[in-house]
Amino acid sequence: MYLDQNSDDSALVRRSLEGDAGAFEQLVSNYQRVLFSVALRLLGNYEDARDATQNAFIKVYQRLDTYDSRYRFFSWIYRILVNECLNARRGRNPEHALSDDHRGSDDPGASFEAGERTRAVREAIVALPLEYREVIVLRHFAALSYEEMAAAIGIPTKTVKSRLHTARQRLLGALSGLMTR
């Protein structure tokens, strides 16, 4: 997914460093959605995720000259985002849950049940230790391959697979009561 973009990203970084504001805007456009999605699932709160994503892009802009094009741009920007998310979690109650969406439905009971399932899944993901939450989010919400995840996190692919298996087992345990309803 993001592996093919690295040469394009390197060119955009180079142009940004040369003063091309449009090039940095393109980098933001390329990664804003996926980084926000990752932050939202790591933090479990819309406003915190928005702030962490914005702060990450500010830091990226300030540190753009330190990016080493031999490595994946996504891996570099991802690490900055994760650090921002960790800073955000330190500054608030880690149990702070994402507010539920209130979507209209013809069946209020079904809508309520769907909302409860969504809330339970969010809470279960947010309750995972960071090392497990991270692999769940990258695999299922950012749609990265095992290799891309390994590069982004900085661990071997085998460790990614192991953590993902453990994370899924923990989620299954946490959500097993929900499945029997």
Buried (B, 14 or more C-beta within 10 A) or exposed (E): EBEEBBEEBBEBBBBBEEEEEEBBEBBBEBBBEBBBBBBBBBBBBEEBBBBBBBBBBEBBEEEBEEBEBEEBBBBBBBBBBBBBBBEBBEEEEEEBEBEEEEEEEEEEEEBEEBBEBEBBBBBBBBBBEEEBBBBBBBBBBBEBBBEBBBBBBEBEBEBBBEBBEBBBEBBEEBBEEEEEE
